[in-house]
Amino acid sequence: MKPGSRHLALAATAAASTAAAAAGVWVLRRFDPSAAGSPLPGCLFYEFTGLYCPGCGMTRALHALVHGDLAQMMAMNPLLPLLMIAVPLLALQGFGYRLPLPKAVVATLISAKFWIGLLLGFWLLRNLPWWPFAWLAPG
């Protein structure tokens, strides 16, 4: 990769991400995913199984976030804040930037075992019907 092409790729990715985020914010400000007749789809996994997947409630959580309702965002999907921090950091790491974090934290963030364990654990726990796990379910 040429020296300037890394920065060009990062700039293009940042521009595309910004445009996608702006479009997403516009849609989520305009449409309520919980409203009847919403053009935003529900979770197909939940429709077919009656169980919550790790992403269940994510659209409603983002809707609450763009409306400034952080408590509702956490109620819909408490995994979202972690993802909002980790995904950009992982993207920067993928572009070759060294994160200003301890090596153990970076190693954990880029570990597939960590993410698989986190998602599977979250998936299992949010489907348990008793306290304290019931608060992980959307709603």
DSSP file with accessible surface (Angstrom, degrees, kcal/mol):
  #  RESIDUE AA STRUCTURE BP1 BP2  ACC     N-H-->O    O-->H-N    N-H-->O    O-->H-N    TCO  KAPPA ALPHA  PHI   PSI    X-CA   Y-CA   Z-CA
    1    1 A M              0   0  182      0, 0.0     5,-0.0     0, 0.0     0, 0.0   0.000 360.0 360.0 360.0 130.6    0.0    0.0    0.0
    2    2 A K    >>  -     0   0  166      1,-0.1     4,-1.0     2,-0.0     3,-0.6  -0.341 360.0-111.2 -66.2 153.0    1.4    3.4   -1.0
    3    3 A P  H 3> S+     0   0  119      0, 0.0     4,-0.6     0, 0.0     3,-0.4   0.891 116.1  40.4 -55.7 -43.0    2.0    5.8    1.9
    4    4 A G  H 3> S+     0   0   49      1,-0.2     4,-2.0     2,-0.2     5,-0.1   0.714 101.3  72.2 -80.1 -18.1   -0.8    8.2    0.9
    5    5 A S  H <> S+     0   0   39     -3,-0.6     4,-2.8     1,-0.2    -1,-0.2   0.828  90.8  58.3 -71.5 -27.8   -3.3    5.5    0.0
    6    6 A R  H  X S+     0   0   85     -4,-1.0     4,-2.3    -3,-0.4    -1,-0.2   0.930 109.5  44.2 -64.6 -43.2   -3.8    4.6    3.6
    7    7 A H  H  X S+     0   0  103     -4,-0.6     4,-2.6     2,-0.2    -2,-0.2   0.881 113.2  51.5 -68.8 -36.3   -4.9    8.1    4.5
    8    8 A L  H  X S+     0   0  125     -4,-2.0     4,-2.7     2,-0.2    -2,-0.2   0.923 110.6  48.6 -65.4 -42.5   -7.0    8.2    1.3
    9    9 A A  H  X S+     0   0   31     -4,-2.8     4,-2.5     2,-0.2    -2,-0.2   0.912 112.5  48.6 -63.9 -40.8   -8.7    4.9    2.3
   10   10 A L  H  X S+     0   0   40     -4,-2.3     4,-2.7     2,-0.2    -2,-0.2   0.924 112.1  48.5 -65.5 -42.0   -9.3    6.2    5.8
   11   11 A A  H  X S+     0   0   59     -4,-2.6     4,-2.6     2,-0.2    -2,-0.2   0.915 112.5  48.2 -65.1 -41.7  -10.8    9.5    4.5
   12   12 A A  H  X S+     0   0   59     -4,-2.7     4,-2.6     2,-0.2     5,-0.2   0.918 113.3  47.7 -65.0 -41.9  -13.1    7.6    2.0
   13   13 A T  H  X S+     0   0   59     -4,-2.5     4,-2.8    -5,-0.2    -2,-0.2   0.914 112.2  49.4 -64.7 -42.6  -14.2    5.3    4.8
   14   14 A A  H  X S+     0   0   47     -4,-2.7     4,-2.5     2,-0.2    -2,-0.2   0.911 112.3  48.2 -63.6 -41.4  -14.9    8.2    7.1
   15   15 A A  H  X S+     0   0   63     -4,-2.6     4,-2.4     2,-0.2    -2,-0.2   0.931 114.0  45.7 -65.4 -44.8  -16.8   10.1    4.4
   16   16 A A  H  X S+     0   0   62     -4,-2.6     4,-2.6     2,-0.2    -2,-0.2   0.914 114.0  49.4 -65.0 -40.6  -18.9    7.0    3.6
   17   17 A S  H  X S+     0   0   66     -4,-2.8     4,-2.7    -5,-0.2    -2,-0.2   0.900 110.9  49.8 -65.0 -40.5  -19.5    6.3    7.3
   18   18 A T  H  X S+     0   0   95     -4,-2.5     4,-2.6    -5,-0.2    -2,-0.2   0.919 111.8  47.9 -64.8 -42.7  -20.5    9.8    8.0
   19   19 A A  H  X S+     0   0   64     -4,-2.4     4,-2.4     2,-0.2    -2,-0.2   0.925 113.7  47.2 -64.8 -42.6  -23.0    9.8    5.0
   20   20 A A  H  X S+     0   0   67     -4,-2.6     4,-2.6     2,-0.2    -2,-0.2   0.911 113.0  48.9 -65.1 -41.4  -24.5    6.5    6.2
   21   21 A A  H  X S+     0   0   59     -4,-2.7     4,-2.8     2,-0.2    -2,-0.2   0.911 110.5  50.6 -64.6 -41.6  -24.8    7.7    9.7
   22   22 A A  H  X S+     0   0   61     -4,-2.6     4,-2.4     2,-0.2    -2,-0.2   0.922 111.9  47.3 -63.3 -42.2  -26.4   10.9    8.6
   23   23 A A  H  X S+     0   0   55     -4,-2.4     4,-2.5     2,-0.2    -2,-0.2   0.921 112.6  50.0 -64.6 -41.7  -28.9    9.0    6.5
   24   24 A G  H  X S+     0   0   31     -4,-2.6     4,-2.8     2,-0.2    -2,-0.2   0.909 110.0  49.6 -63.2 -42.1  -29.6    6.6    9.5
   25   25 A V  H  X S+     0   0   68     -4,-2.8     4,-2.3     2,-0.2     5,-0.2   0.928 110.4  51.2 -63.2 -42.6  -30.1    9.5   11.9
   26   26 A W  H  X S+     0   0  156     -4,-2.4     4,-1.9     2,-0.2    -2,-0.2   0.940 112.4  45.7 -59.8 -47.2  -32.6   11.1    9.4
   27   27 A V  H  X S+     0   0   45     -4,-2.5     4,-2.8     1,-0.2    -2,-0.2   0.935 114.6  47.6 -62.4 -44.9  -34.6    7.9    9.1
   28   28 A L  H  < S+     0   0   19     -4,-2.8    -1,-0.2     1,-0.2    -2,-0.2   0.794 112.2  49.5 -71.0 -26.7  -34.6    7.3   12.8
   29   29 A R  H  < S+     0   0  136     -4,-2.3    -1,-0.2    -5,-0.2    -2,-0.2   0.834 117.8  41.1 -74.4 -32.8  -35.7   10.8   13.5
   30   30 A R  H  < S+     0   0  164     -4,-1.9     2,-0.4    -5,-0.2    -2,-0.2   0.844 116.1  45.6 -84.5 -36.9  -38.5   10.6   11.0
   31   31 A F     <  -     0   0   63     -4,-2.8    -1,-0.1    -5,-0.2     3,-0.0  -0.926  66.7-144.6-118.6 137.2  -39.8    7.1   11.7
   32   32 A D    >   -     0   0   71     -2,-0.4     3,-1.4     1,-0.1     8,-0.1  -0.856   8.3-154.3 -95.9 117.3  -40.6    5.4   14.9
   33   33 A P  T 3  S+     0   0   25      0, 0.0     5,-0.1     0, 0.0    -1,-0.1   0.736  94.3  54.8 -66.1 -17.5  -39.7    1.6   14.7
   34   34 A S  T 3  S+     0   0   79     26,-0.1     2,-0.1     2,-0.1     3,-0.1   0.608  88.2 100.3 -88.0 -12.7  -42.3    0.8   17.4
   35   35 A A  S X  S-     0   0   46     -3,-1.4     3,-1.5     1,-0.1     2,-0.1  -0.417  84.8-100.5 -76.8 148.6  -45.2    2.5   15.6
   36   36 A A  T 3  S+     0   0  106      1,-0.3    -1,-0.1    -2,-0.1    -4,-0.1  -0.419 109.1  20.8 -63.6 137.6  -47.7    0.6   13.6
   37   37 A G  T 3  S+     0   0   84      1,-0.2    -1,-0.3    -2,-0.1    -2,-0.1   0.620  84.8 161.8  78.5  13.1  -47.0    0.7    9.9
   38   38 A S    <   -     0   0   30     -3,-1.5    -1,-0.2    -5,-0.1    -7,-0.0  -0.405  41.2-140.7 -65.2 138.2  -43.3    1.6   10.4
   39   39 A P  S    S+     0   0   86      0, 0.0    -1,-0.1     0, 0.0    -2,-0.0   0.622  78.7  97.0 -74.8  -9.1  -41.2    1.0    7.3
   40   40 A L  S    S-     0   0   37     -8,-0.1    -2,-0.1   -13,-0.1    -3,-0.0  -0.668  79.6-124.0 -82.6 129.0  -38.4   -0.2    9.6
   41   41 A P        -     0   0  108      0, 0.0    18,-0.1     0, 0.0     2,-0.1  -0.327  15.8-130.9 -74.5 153.8  -38.4   -4.0    9.9
   42   42 A G        -     0   0   60      1,-0.1     2,-0.6    17,-0.0     3,-0.1  -0.265  45.5 -69.6 -85.5-177.3  -38.7   -6.0   13.1
   43   43 A C     >  -     0   0   39      1,-0.2     4,-2.0    -2,-0.1     5,-0.1  -0.650  36.7-161.8 -81.1 119.0  -36.4   -8.8   14.1
   44   44 A L  H  > S+     0   0  121     -2,-0.6     4,-2.2     2,-0.2     5,-0.2   0.862  90.7  57.5 -68.3 -35.2  -37.0  -11.9   11.9
   45   45 A F  H  > S+     0   0   73      1,-0.2     4,-2.3     2,-0.2     6,-0.5   0.939 109.3  45.1 -61.2 -44.0  -35.3  -14.2   14.4
   46   46 A Y  H  > S+     0   0   92      1,-0.2     4,-2.3     2,-0.2    -1,-0.2   0.900 110.6  54.8 -65.7 -40.5  -37.8  -13.1   17.1
   47   47 A E  H  < S+     0   0  142     -4,-2.0    -1,-0.2     1,-0.2    -2,-0.2   0.893 116.5  36.6 -58.8 -41.0  -40.7  -13.4   14.7
   48   48 A F  H  < S+     0   0  173     -4,-2.2    -2,-0.2    -5,-0.1    -1,-0.2   0.801 133.8  20.6 -84.6 -30.7  -39.8  -17.0   14.0
   49   49 A T  H  < S-     0   0   68     -4,-2.3    -3,-0.2     2,-0.2    -2,-0.2   0.657  85.9-129.0-113.7 -23.8  -38.6  -18.2   17.4
   50   50 A G  S  < S+     0   0   45     -4,-2.3     2,-0.3    -5,-0.4    -4,-0.2   0.532  73.7 115.9  78.7   5.9  -40.0  -15.9   20.0
   51   51 A L        -     0   0   85     -6,-0.5     2,-0.4    -5,-0.0    -1,-0.3  -0.806  69.2-116.0-107.0 150.6  -36.4  -15.5   21.4
   52   52 A Y        -     0   0   59     -2,-0.3    74,-0.1    71,-0.2    75,-0.1  -0.685  24.1-152.0 -85.4 133.3  -34.3  -12.4   21.5
   53   53 A C    >   -     0   0   24     -2,-0.4     3,-1.4     1,-0.1   -10,-0.0  -0.481  37.1 -96.4 -90.5 172.0  -31.2  -12.3   19.4
   54   54 A P  T 3  S+     0   0   23      0, 0.0    25,-0.2     0, 0.0    -1,-0.1   0.809 126.0  48.7 -61.6 -24.3  -28.2  -10.1   20.4
   55   55 A G  T >  S+     0   0   33      2,-0.1     3,-2.4    24,-0.0     4,-0.3   0.526  79.0 125.0 -93.0  -6.1  -29.4   -7.4   18.0
   56   56 A C  T <  S+     0   0    5     -3,-1.4    -4,-0.1     1,-0.3   -14,-0.0  -0.324  80.1  17.2 -57.2 131.3  -33.0   -7.3   19.1
   57   57 A G  T 3> S+     0   0    8     81,-0.1     4,-2.6    20,-0.1    -1,-0.3   0.367  89.3 119.3  88.7  -3.0  -34.0   -3.8   20.1
   58   58 A M  H <> S+     0   0   41     -3,-2.4     4,-2.7     2,-0.2     5,-0.2   0.919  75.1  47.3 -64.7 -42.4  -31.1   -2.2   18.3
   59   59 A T  H  > S+     0   0   59     -4,-0.3     4,-2.4     1,-0.2    -1,-0.2   0.937 115.2  45.8 -65.2 -43.3  -33.2   -0.2   16.0
   60   60 A R  H  > S+     0   0   82      2,-0.2     4,-2.3     1,-0.2    -1,-0.2   0.872 111.8  53.0 -67.2 -33.4  -35.4    1.0   18.8
   61   61 A A  H  X S+     0   0    0     -4,-2.6     4,-2.4     2,-0.2    -2,-0.2   0.927 110.6  46.3 -66.2 -43.0  -32.3    1.7   20.9
   62   62 A L  H  X S+     0   0   59     -4,-2.7     4,-2.6     2,-0.2    -2,-0.2   0.881 110.2  54.4 -66.7 -36.6  -30.8    3.9   18.1
   63   63 A H  H  X S+     0   0   32     -4,-2.4     4,-0.9     2,-0.2    -2,-0.2   0.938 110.3  46.4 -60.3 -44.9  -34.2    5.6   17.7
   64   64 A A  H  <>S+     0   0    5     -4,-2.3     5,-2.9     1,-0.2     3,-0.5   0.909 110.8  53.9 -64.2 -39.2  -34.1    6.5   21.4
   65   65 A L  H ><5S+     0   0   46     -4,-2.4     3,-1.9     1,-0.2    -2,-0.2   0.930 106.2  49.9 -62.7 -45.6  -30.5    7.6   21.1
   66   66 A V  H 3<5S+     0   0   34     -4,-2.6    -1,-0.2     1,-0.3    -2,-0.2   0.699 111.6  50.9 -70.7 -14.1  -31.2   10.1   18.3
   67   67 A H  T 3<5S-     0   0   82     -4,-0.9    -1,-0.3    -3,-0.5    -2,-0.2   0.295 119.4-112.7 -99.5   5.7  -34.0   11.5   20.3
   68   68 A G  T < 5S+     0   0   59     -3,-1.9     2,-1.2     1,-0.2    -3,-0.2   0.622  73.0 135.8  78.5  15.5  -31.7   11.9   23.4
   69   69 A D     >< +     0   0   74     -5,-2.9     4,-2.0     1,-0.2    -1,-0.2  -0.689  20.3 168.5 -99.2  85.2  -33.4    9.2   25.5
   70   70 A L  H  > S+     0   0  105     -2,-1.2     4,-2.4     1,-0.2    -1,-0.2   0.852  74.1  55.9 -68.8 -34.4  -30.4    7.4   27.0
   71   71 A A  H  > S+     0   0   77      1,-0.2     4,-1.9     2,-0.2    -1,-0.2   0.925 110.1  45.6 -64.0 -43.0  -32.5    5.4   29.5
   72   72 A Q  H  > S+     0   0   74      2,-0.2     4,-1.9     1,-0.2    67,-0.2   0.880 109.5  56.0 -67.2 -36.6  -34.7    4.0   26.8
   73   73 A M  H  X S+     0   0   13     -4,-2.0     4,-2.1     1,-0.2    -2,-0.2   0.949 109.7  45.4 -59.0 -47.2  -31.6    3.2   24.7
   74   74 A M  H  < S+     0   0   77     -4,-2.4    -1,-0.2     1,-0.2    -2,-0.2   0.857 110.7  54.6 -65.1 -34.1  -30.2    1.1   27.5
   75   75 A A  H  < S+     0   0   32     -4,-1.9    64,-0.7    -5,-0.2    -1,-0.2   0.836 110.4  46.1 -68.7 -32.0  -33.6   -0.5   28.0
   76   76 A M  H  < S-     0   0    8     -4,-1.9    -2,-0.2    62,-0.3    -1,-0.2   0.897 137.4  -8.8 -79.6 -43.6  -33.8   -1.6   24.4
   77   77 A N    ><  -     0   0    0     -4,-2.1     3,-1.6    -5,-0.2    -1,-0.2  -0.636  54.4-171.0-158.2  97.5  -30.3   -3.0   24.0
   78   78 A P  T 3  S+     0   0   22      0, 0.0     4,-0.4     0, 0.0    -4,-0.1   0.596  85.5  68.1 -69.7  -6.5  -27.6   -2.5   26.7
   79   79 A L  T 3> S+     0   0   11    -25,-0.2     4,-2.0     1,-0.2     3,-0.3   0.726  79.3  82.7 -80.4 -20.3  -25.0   -3.9   24.4
   80   80 A L  H <> S+     0   0   10     -3,-1.6     4,-2.7     1,-0.2     5,-0.2   0.886  84.7  53.2 -56.2 -47.2  -25.2   -0.8   22.1
   81   81 A P  H  > S+     0   0   37      0, 0.0     4,-1.2     0, 0.0    -1,-0.2   0.915 109.6  49.8 -58.8 -39.1  -23.0    1.6   24.1
   82   82 A L  H  > S+     0   0   66     -4,-0.4     4,-3.0    -3,-0.3     3,-0.5   0.935 112.7  47.0 -62.5 -43.8  -20.1   -1.0   24.1
   83   83 A L  H  X S+     0   0   40     -4,-2.0     4,-2.4     1,-0.2    -1,-0.2   0.877 106.4  58.1 -65.6 -36.2  -20.5   -1.5   20.3
   84   84 A M  H  < S+     0   0   88     -4,-2.7    -1,-0.2    -5,-0.2    -2,-0.2   0.784 115.8  36.4 -65.9 -25.8  -20.6    2.3   19.7
   85   85 A I  H  X S+     0   0  112     -4,-1.2     4,-1.2    -3,-0.5    -2,-0.2   0.873 120.1  45.6 -88.4 -45.1  -17.2    2.6   21.4
   86   86 A A  H  X S+     0   0    2     -4,-3.0     4,-2.8    -5,-0.2     5,-0.2   0.882 103.6  59.5 -72.3 -39.7  -15.6   -0.7   20.2
   87   87 A V  H  X S+     0   0   84     -4,-2.4     4,-2.4     1,-0.2     5,-0.2   0.936 107.7  44.1 -62.9 -47.6  -16.5   -0.6   16.5
   88   88 A P  H  > S+     0   0   70      0, 0.0     4,-2.5     0, 0.0    -1,-0.2   0.916 114.3  51.6 -62.5 -36.6  -14.7    2.7   15.6
   89   89 A L  H  X S+     0   0   45     -4,-1.2     4,-2.5     1,-0.2    -2,-0.2   0.921 110.4  48.4 -64.2 -41.2  -11.7    1.6   17.6
   90   90 A L  H  X S+     0   0   49     -4,-2.8     4,-2.4     2,-0.2    -1,-0.2   0.883 110.0  52.2 -65.5 -36.9  -11.6   -1.7   15.8
   91   91 A A  H  X S+     0   0   48     -4,-2.4     4,-1.5    -5,-0.2    -2,-0.2   0.934 110.5  47.5 -64.3 -44.8  -11.9    0.1   12.4
   92   92 A L  H  <>S+     0   0   66     -4,-2.5     5,-2.1     1,-0.2     3,-0.3   0.915 111.5  50.8 -61.9 -42.6   -9.0    2.4   13.4
   93   93 A Q  H ><5S+     0   0   33     -4,-2.5     3,-1.6     1,-0.2    -1,-0.2   0.909 107.8  53.9 -61.1 -40.1   -6.9   -0.6   14.5
   94   94 A G  H 3<5S+     0   0   69     -4,-2.4    -1,-0.2     1,-0.3    -2,-0.2   0.809 103.3  56.2 -65.0 -28.9   -7.7   -2.2   11.1
   95   95 A F  T 3<5S-     0   0   50     -4,-1.5    -1,-0.3    -3,-0.3    -2,-0.2   0.398 126.3-101.0 -83.2   2.4   -6.4    0.8    9.3
   96   96 A G  T < 5S+     0   0   24     -3,-1.6     2,-0.3     1,-0.3    -3,-0.2   0.483  75.8 139.4  96.9   1.5   -3.1    0.4   11.1
   97   97 A Y      < -     0   0   67     -5,-2.1     2,-0.6    -6,-0.2    -1,-0.3  -0.633  52.3-128.1 -79.7 136.8   -3.5    3.1   13.7
   98   98 A R        -     0   0  180     -2,-0.3    -5,-0.0     2,-0.0    -1,-0.0  -0.758  23.6-130.5 -87.1 121.6   -2.2    2.1   17.1
   99   99 A L        -     0   0   20     -2,-0.6     2,-2.1     1,-0.1     7,-0.1  -0.465  13.3-123.4 -73.2 141.1   -4.8    2.6   19.8
  100  100 A P  S    S+     0   0  131      0, 0.0    -1,-0.1     0, 0.0    -2,-0.0  -0.306  78.5 107.0 -80.7  55.5   -3.7    4.5   22.9
  101  101 A L  S    S-     0   0   67     -2,-2.1     5,-0.0     1,-0.0    -2,-0.0  -0.911  82.9 -82.9-127.1 157.1   -4.9    1.6   25.1
  102  102 A P    >>  -     0   0   88      0, 0.0     4,-2.1     0, 0.0     3,-0.6  -0.276  42.3-116.7 -57.4 147.7   -3.0   -1.0   27.0
  103  103 A K  H 3> S+     0   0  188      1,-0.3     4,-2.9     2,-0.2     5,-0.2   0.847 114.5  57.7 -57.9 -34.8   -1.9   -3.9   24.9
  104  104 A A  H 3> S+     0   0   72      2,-0.2     4,-2.0     1,-0.2    -1,-0.3   0.889 107.0  48.2 -64.8 -37.0   -4.1   -6.3   26.8
  105  105 A V  H <> S+     0   0   63     -3,-0.6     4,-2.7     2,-0.2    -2,-0.2   0.936 113.3  46.8 -68.3 -44.8   -7.2   -4.2   26.1
  106  106 A V  H  X S+     0   0   18     -4,-2.1     4,-2.0     1,-0.2    -2,-0.2   0.931 111.3  51.9 -62.8 -43.4   -6.4   -4.1   22.4
  107  107 A A  H  < S+     0   0   56     -4,-2.9     4,-0.4     1,-0.2    -1,-0.2   0.899 111.6  47.4 -61.3 -38.5   -5.7   -7.8   22.3
  108  108 A T  H >< S+     0   0   66     -4,-2.0     3,-1.2     1,-0.2     6,-0.2   0.927 109.8  52.6 -67.7 -44.1   -9.1   -8.4   23.9
  109  109 A L  H 3< S+     0   0   21     -4,-2.7    -1,-0.2     1,-0.3    -2,-0.2   0.822 113.2  43.1 -62.6 -32.8  -10.9   -6.1   21.5
  110  110 A I  T 3< S+     0   0   99     -4,-2.0     2,-0.5    -5,-0.2    -1,-0.3   0.444  90.1 110.3 -95.0   5.1   -9.4   -7.8   18.4
  111  111 A S    <>  -     0   0   41     -3,-1.2     4,-1.7    -4,-0.4     5,-0.2  -0.642  56.4-156.5 -84.0 124.6  -10.0  -11.3   19.8
  112  112 A A  H  > S+     0   0   67     -2,-0.5     4,-2.9     1,-0.2     5,-0.3   0.877  95.3  59.8 -64.7 -35.5  -12.7  -13.3   18.0
  113  113 A K  H  > S+     0   0  179      1,-0.2     4,-2.5     2,-0.2     5,-0.2   0.895 103.7  51.1 -60.3 -40.8  -13.1  -15.5   21.2
  114  114 A F  H  > S+     0   0   71     -6,-0.2     4,-2.8     2,-0.2    -1,-0.2   0.952 113.9  42.6 -60.5 -50.5  -14.0  -12.3   23.2
  115  115 A W  H  X S+     0   0   38     -4,-1.7     4,-2.7     2,-0.2     5,-0.3   0.904 115.4  48.5 -68.1 -39.7  -16.7  -11.2   20.7
  116  116 A I  H  X S+     0   0   99     -4,-2.9     4,-2.7     2,-0.2     5,-0.3   0.948 115.0  45.7 -65.2 -44.6  -18.1  -14.7   20.2
  117  117 A G  H  X S+     0   0   43     -4,-2.5     4,-2.6    -5,-0.3     5,-0.2   0.916 114.1  48.7 -63.3 -43.0  -18.3  -15.3   24.0
  118  118 A L  H  X S+     0   0   51     -4,-2.8     4,-2.8    -5,-0.2     5,-0.2   0.949 115.3  43.2 -62.4 -49.0  -19.8  -11.8   24.6
  119  119 A L  H  X S+     0   0   64     -4,-2.7     4,-2.6     2,-0.2    -2,-0.2   0.917 116.5  46.1 -67.1 -42.7  -22.5  -12.2   21.9
  120  120 A L  H  X S+     0   0   99     -4,-2.7     4,-2.5    -5,-0.3    -1,-0.2   0.917 115.1  47.7 -66.4 -41.3  -23.4  -15.8   22.8
  121  121 A G  H  X S+     0   0   28     -4,-2.6     4,-3.0    -5,-0.3     5,-0.2   0.929 113.8  46.6 -63.8 -44.7  -23.4  -14.9   26.5
  122  122 A F  H  X S+     0   0   19     -4,-2.8     4,-2.4    -5,-0.2    -2,-0.2   0.917 111.9  52.2 -62.5 -42.8  -25.6  -11.8   25.9
  123  123 A W  H  < S+     0   0   85     -4,-2.6     4,-0.5    -5,-0.2    -2,-0.2   0.933 114.5  41.8 -59.6 -46.9  -27.9  -13.8   23.7
  124  124 A L  H >< S+     0   0  112     -4,-2.5     3,-1.3     1,-0.2     4,-0.3   0.959 115.7  47.8 -66.6 -50.7  -28.4  -16.5   26.3
  125  125 A L  H >< S+     0   0   62     -4,-3.0     3,-1.4     1,-0.3    11,-0.2   0.853 104.7  58.5 -64.7 -34.6  -28.7  -14.2   29.3
  126  126 A R  T 3< S+     0   0    2     -4,-2.4    -1,-0.3     1,-0.3    -2,-0.2   0.653 103.2  55.1 -73.9  -9.4  -31.2  -11.9   27.7
  127  127 A N  T <  S+     0   0   42     -3,-1.3    -1,-0.3    -4,-0.5    -2,-0.2   0.451  80.8 104.8 -98.4  -1.3  -33.6  -14.8   27.1
  128  128 A L    <   -     0   0   40     -3,-1.4     8,-0.2    -4,-0.3     9,-0.2  -0.674  65.1-147.2 -79.6 131.6  -33.7  -15.8   30.8
  129  129 A P        +     0   0  103      0, 0.0     2,-0.3     0, 0.0    -1,-0.1   0.425  65.6  78.8 -85.5   2.5  -37.0  -14.7   32.3
  130  130 A W  S >> S-     0   0  146      1,-0.1     4,-1.2     4,-0.0     3,-1.1  -0.746  84.3 -54.2-114.3 162.1  -35.9  -14.0   35.8
  131  131 A W  T 34 S+     0   0  210      1,-0.3    -1,-0.1    -2,-0.3     0, 0.0  -0.390 113.8  19.2 -66.5 141.1  -34.2  -11.1   37.6
  132  132 A P  T >4 S+     0   0   41      0, 0.0     3,-0.7     0, 0.0    -1,-0.3  -0.972 126.9  49.9 -94.0   2.3  -31.5   -9.8   37.0
  133  133 A F  G X4 S+     0   0   59     -3,-1.1     3,-2.0     1,-0.2     4,-0.4   0.761  92.3  75.4 -77.3 -22.7  -31.4  -11.1   33.4
  134  134 A A  G >< S+     0   0   47     -4,-1.2     3,-1.3     1,-0.3    -1,-0.2   0.805  85.6  65.3 -60.2 -27.2  -34.9  -10.0   32.4
  135  135 A W  G <  S+     0   0  148     -3,-0.7    -1,-0.3     1,-0.3    -2,-0.2   0.670  89.6  67.1 -73.0 -10.9  -33.7   -6.4   32.2
  136  136 A L  G <  S+     0   0   19     -3,-2.0    -1,-0.3   -11,-0.2    -2,-0.2   0.699  82.1  93.7 -78.0 -18.2  -31.4   -7.5   29.3
  137  137 A A  S <  S-     0   0   20     -3,-1.3   -10,-0.1    -4,-0.4   -60,-0.1  -0.436  93.7 -93.9 -72.6 147.2  -34.5   -8.1   27.1
  138  138 A P              0   0   14      0, 0.0   -62,-0.3     0, 0.0    -1,-0.1  -0.362 360.0 360.0 -60.8 138.9  -35.7   -5.3   24.9
  139  139 A G              0   0   69    -64,-0.7   -63,-0.2   -67,-0.2   -64,-0.1   0.046 360.0 360.0 131.0 360.0  -38.3   -3.1   26.5
